[in-house]
Amino acid sequence: MLDLGGRTLSNHIALRLAGQSPGTRGQARPIDPNSKTIVKLALSPLQVERARARIGPQIIAREETIALGDSLLLTTLPATLHAGAAYYFRRWGSAADFIQGFQNGFGVSTSPELRTGVEYRAFTAFAVRGGLRCGGKQGLGTALGMGLQSGAFDLDLAANAWSGKGRALAIGMRVGL
């Protein structure tokens, strides 16, 4: 194999083969050290169809400045880490989430929180759900709910209770157009 790395090729390549001939015009002839067969091949013009190149690390940078008016209100929210997984098998579903806040703030605590839940789909369009949470800012809590789905329409109902800190009722609806 010929290594052409770092070389420039012109658009014309010529190939020359040289060797000895045992005879000429079909007639046997003694081999003479001066007898030769020369074949020339020229290809022109040449065009690259494929090429490989080693490209080092690339840095793409873009900087943009936007002027902000005085009426703009910016709020920084506390950072949290959310990690979770879900598994569905036939009519059953289960999920678990881990939440870790990095500072205390509105709705966020540095105390880790674990949430788990299950769902049972009695029918394709109807689901019953239950969940448990512990840790975090709210402490121990439970949730029960149900959901209805029909084409582009979803309706979800849920009731939550936290250890002595309150109860909540949530209703969610989606209509796809």
Order of alpha helices (4+ residues) and beta strands (2+ residues): beta-beta-beta-beta-beta-beta-beta-beta-beta-beta-beta
